Amino acid sequence: MSSPSQSAGSVRQRKKEKRVTTPVPDGASEAAVEIAAKAKQELHPSQGAEWDYRLAITIITVLAFVTRFWSIGHPDQVVFDEVHFGKFASYYLRRMYFFDVHPPFGKLLFAFAGWLVGYDGDFLFDNIGDSYITNNVPYVAYRAMPASLGALTVPTVFLIMWESGYSLPACVTAAGLMLFDNAHIGQTRLILLDATLIFSMALSVLCYVKFYKQRHEAFGRKWWKWLLLTGVALSCVISTKYVGVFTFFSIGVPVAIDLWSLLDINRRQGALSLQEFAKHFVARAIGLIAIPFILYLFWFQVHFTILTRSGPGDDFMTPEFQETLSDNLMTMSSVNIEYYDHLTLRHKETKTYLHSHPDVYPLRYDDGRISSQGQQVTGYPHNDTNNHWQILPGSPLTGSTGQKVKHGDIVKLRHLVTDTILLTHDVASPYYPTNQEFTTVSIEDAAGTRHNETLFEIRIDGAKPGQEFKTMSSHFKLVHFTSRVAMWTHTSPLPDWAYKQAEINGNKNVQQSSNTWYVEEIPSLSLDSDRLIREPRKPKRMPFLKKYLELQRAMFYHNNALTSSHPYASFPIAWPFLLRGVSFWTENSTRSQIYFLGNPISWWLSSALLAVFLGILGADQLALRRGMDALDDRTRSRIYNSTGFFFLTWAAHYFPFFLMGRQLFLHHYLPAHLASTLVTGALVEFIFNIEPLSSNEVSIVIPGKRKTASIRKPVRERLGGQNLLGAWIATSAILALVFAVFIFYAPLTYGKPGLDVAGVVARKWLNYDLHFAK
């Protein structure tokens, strides 16, 4: 697996090899002579074969652009997740801060496309089906960017096979499966991130293959070039989506194995000193870790530099971050809070107000537990006088009135309408037996035996000691002073006895981010109060790394929180078998629809050959255990190293999804599908590009005896264009069938023409949930 291009160029060899004379310095060791010879004796195709490859990749590239750009202006409406990524491009163009769970690189490309055509970002892609024409959106320019990358992915797959030394039929097979795949076409002709992700992933594999081919000329110009380009491509993958880490793994494993082999003192090419090995290690660390990380940070710096205005993403960030944005209403309208002010407190995530009313908790809950029968404290979504609380000092104040509340202060909250004091105690809440119930008690009880149970600490997020408590800009946790639980709410409504309002309870996990609240306003403040006089404020500055780390935490948290159900979500086990797709867009008047679905023949064939590959490895290992050597060294090296690298790439981009708890969709399999087409192309060559049986003898060691026996065995010859009739027949048959199925499903990929009921039903091969089937 450490050599994805093992024997690279062997299938493109000359019919008559030339003898290459390699200059070797006087006194050079035999190992040095061997290394120099190997470096200069890479086999290349003859001039005719070279042109065959060039002609094939030219035709495939042209077809790739045709299939991706054909009727790219249809539909002229917002389709599926274009509502997200088109919107983000508009926010970039308007420089308004937004929040997304994906890194910025892919979205910046869309904004760049809009900027190139002079678009100002007025349209915000609010709803699927909104008209681009009516709103004067240059949507074709937006779609052209991913369509171009999707088209370039096809010749990149061809080049990966070519540079790895595979025959022309193998290259055409792998690229052809990508060329006529409905899923890749459908996903890369819309304003979505996957085209950038998949192209960058394919480019990373190609650059690594070319880097590995320079292994005999370590630290040469080309060696450094392809090492650094591999790192750049990897940075584009991880800077588009975080699943790009799977590409790092698929390339990192062979790099680690390669380093391990370099450490071997018994290497055939000669042992490396520890200093030489350290140079190899540092070079790879710089090229494949440091460079990608620096570029990854660079795109976030661009992101922050562009988004300088307040926008819809403000609420996801801390007040300190929001103060760096111009026009931020939260920081512009913040007011210092003083003791005895009347407040409305609002939960940051759910936007519900802290609320109470005279009704009490029921004696028993549905599960039989007993409540305190105290006054209900709930979360209410609308502004109401029952949301008004007065902030009181936890102990008598010394000094003048008008004292400001600060971070770390101990306070009480008085509910104004019922004249009671907020309290939490060791009684289970209605929905969470492990969390504490919140209620209120009379002023007399709060001043007497229950004083300690009414004390709460103000903990402002990220605050410094003594920082002033303000409306809007101070996000805080209200932590009970004695039991150390934080006030918390959630989205599940309480039963009818609480008017289906939200539950408020005491969360023992104080650090949980969903414990955060803020003060929305001070109703008791008169309109002519000096505290409402605000001087113009300039945006504050915040160190880049601090902004970056804050955004990273928010992105990972919200990405993991995408666990809600979706009608078109699917499980990874279903993806290789293409059991269902995703409805992207429909139009009732023409019975047209875009349904995201791969080419069934292509996907089923690729999935089957992944299993065949494992069978080949298992059969070879079993034969070796019995003393039979059924494969020649070159074929075994190709299967275990090059095809094994492709298989590892597939596995690295597929199996991690089984560990995820978030929403998953069929498009998550597209990078793995690309890797499976590489395995398919390699196995087409392995299976069909062979010589008839010959009578070469092999030695078989008979256990327990010092003798050998002779048998006949098949010998696989790498023929570089000779006797490839079987491979070409297989390639032609596969691609003809794949093309026919591509045309059959094209109306669902391109969204036209509309199909009648019979046409829709005919395409429901595995009960695909297509529209207009009745």
Disulfide bonds with the S-S distance in Angstrom:
none
